Amino acid sequence: MTDTEMRELIKTIVEPLVSHPDEVELDLKETDDFHEYMLSVHPDDVGRVIGKRGRIAKAIRSIVYSIQFDGPKRVRLTIVD
């Protein structure tokens, strides 16, 4: 999977969950070991993306982490609040 496809996947999962889908932003931060996607949403939507006890965030991460990304680096998803 490429960077563009991963961005589309994350946005496809997150946008229906939030009240302000136009404010979903996804930045990529490269490290030696990871492709780290920094997800930021409207302040009112942070709780919706994280969910009770982090269940929604955990489910989103499970989907994202299960996908084989191109290259040796792994993917990490961080929700910026």
Secondary structure, DSSP 8 states (H G I E B T S, - for coil): --HHHHHHHHHHHHGGG-S-GGG-EEEEEE-SSEEEEEEE--GGGHHHHH-GGGHHHHHHHHHHHTS--SSS-EEEEEEE-
